Amino acid sequence: MILLRVIGLLCATISVTGIARAHEAWLLTPSELEALSRAPVPAVFQHLPFLQVVTLGACLLLFAGVLAEESFRFSGCWLGRAVRQRARDIGPLALRVGLAVTLGLSALGGLPRHGTARWSEPTLFVPDMVLSSVPGWNWLAATALIVSALLLLGLATRLTAIAVVAMGVAGCMAFGQTFVLHYAGHFIAPGILLTFYGAGKYGLDGLLPNGLALEPWLPDETTVWGIAQLLTGLTFIGLSVSIKFAQPTLLIAILDHARFDFFGIPLPLVALIMMYVELLAGFLLAFGRLMRPVAFFLLCAFTFFAVILGESPLLHGNLYGLMFMCLLHGGCPLTISIGWGGQTVKTLA
């Protein structure tokens, strides 16, 4: 099974490079993470024949979803066009506000990890990226506050979006593979989209000289969306494999404290289902397929788990904005050029 082999390869890489973390690190203390990482993995995650069957079912579901999208591509097309027309007006506003709130509150220490006093530890984007833990990078907190204010105003948005991308790269340099694997794509992707779209209708970019527009130097819309989709999808895939599959005990510990019984389904099986759902969503987003259904589903999922886990929705402000933009625009399905009989034919991936 190709999908299962990819998962296994990623898990092997993660086990060599170190302990994996994601938003589980926001709700568990470092000592809890350490203890749970050494706990035995549930049997359902080690039963290879069962995993092969489930992986085959996931592949068939993925294939069926793409076929369904192709078959009904033209049904309701007028609605898709009407919604997409609003993407340039409302979409950038959602991206800006989502990024700004998460970025600014994190820089002030207002979104701390479990066990840390609020407003005491500035972080970069997310609760476990504590700036005081990496000497020489504290200046990112002040930069983040300035960027957050500009994003809220929609002022010099394209230049500010470039700064967001640069901060994402800085996060990779400061925090290494943990930030690269789990967070970078979900902050760089909205930064890239904002670099293309600017502030949208509800911003102050119009007050600035036209020379700051940067439009002559920007790639086309399809290329921008292709890069953003790939970064978004790969980050979801990285999270699903490195946390939910490689270290399911972390997720199970969180679900055990949730205010929800999951209809009596054993928590290890719930964790496995969540892993496959996130994995499939990641693949679909990376290839730009079923973007609106996936974005709507993820928006509902973020909200549901924020409620049952007692987690602040502001922690996912960047993803709320990004998924809302995907819901409006619909993305750009990947195209592959195939040579056949001396002619080049473009097919949707």
Buried (B, 14 or more C-beta within 10 A) or exposed (E): BEBBEBBBEBBEBBEEEEBBBBBBBBBBEEEBBEEBBEEEBBEBBEEEEEBEEBBEEBBEEBEEBBEEBEEEEEEEEEEBEEBBEEBBEBBBBBBBBBBBBBBBBBBBBBBBBBEBEEEEBBBBBBBBBBBEEBEEBEEBBEBBBEBBBBBBBBBBBBBBBBBBBBBBBBBBEBBEBBBBBBBBBBBBBBBBBBBBBBBBBEBEBEEBEEEEBBEEEBEEBBEBBBBBBBBBBBBBBBBBBBBBBBBBBBBBBBBEEBEEEEEEEEBBEBBBBBBBBBBBBBBBBBBBBBBBBBBBBBBEBBEEBBEBBEBBBBBBBBBBBBBBBBBBBBBBBBEEEEEEEEEEEEEBE
